[in-house]
Amino acid sequence: MVARRLRWGVAIQAFGVALCAFLLVRFAELSPAVAAALGFVALLFIYLLFTLATFAICWPRNHGIPRQNIGFLAACRTIVMEWLAIFALFAVIQPFADSLFSVKGRPRRAEKLPVMLVHGYRCNAGLWWWMIPRLRAAGFETDAIDLEPALVTIDRFAEQLHRHIEACLPHTGSAKLRLVTHSMGGLVARAYLQRYGAARVNKLITLACPHHGTRIARLGCGQNAREMEPGSAWLAALGEHAPVPSVTIWTAQDNFVSPQTSSRLSGAQDIALAGMGHLSFVFSRRVLDIVLKELS
């Protein structure tokens, strides 16, 4: 499971913080509290370096996205918010998504069409921890899928999504649902629609999805990373259109989708935002308001 692997990562990080604190106490003669605080700051700094690296790799190299340029202070804010989102998701929320931050729950009958949420690359259902309670408060019955194992082909994830939809829909009293996806989850949804048809899906909303691939995928592991490389045979076979009404919500400052215009999809309603990073989407009130409007 992704959560189990992330917990191992958290354990290694905690060991690193403890070791750093021990060395500071032993050789710098700092108090344990101060040493522990400095060790934690060092961990945050490593996350910041990783975040800066993603922006350096993926920051737009041209000005071909009209009205989406941001100033220096907005860029700093975008980076900080993305840094905090990455730390929260991969060091706190997703490692414990099956316990402390569980979002699972079988959808019940409701007047509105249910919503299925599909996460992206090397994530799990905990990605939606902030958004799901707000969708439910707005009257939408929701469910989120865990795509496992993390590095297999996207077609295998599409098969999992098919089984999950078929298992969940009977409990809702509805013949259809809406799909809300993040990042690679949008490709999973489109692969599902291509293979199994649109009979079960009323609408597709993709957040920060690399519909035409992303250059940073070349640095990723797994078969799905190869499939997300621009120009891959898998993307070519997927086609250009989704067979259901679709909305693409994306950002010109995406630090994992490059080029950022890869998030556009032919025939879909296109909503471009400025001043937001890739993982900040799932904590954004702006994005949530747009999703709620599109689901209404």
ABEGO torsion letter per residue (X at the ends): XAAAAAAAAAAAAAAAAAAAAAAAAAAAGBBAAAAAAAAAAAAAAAAAAAAAAAAAAABBABAABBGABBBAAAAAAAAAAAAAAAAAAAAAAAAAAABAABABEBBBBBABBBBBBBBBBGBBAAAAAAAAAAAAAAGBBBBBBBBOBAABBAAAAAAAAAAAAAAAAAAAGBABBBBBBBEAAAAAAAAAAAAAEAAABABBBBBGBBAAEBAAAAABBEAAAAAABBGBAAAAAAEABBABBBBBBBBAABAABOBAAAABBBGBBBBBBBGBBAAAAAABAAAAAAAAAAAX
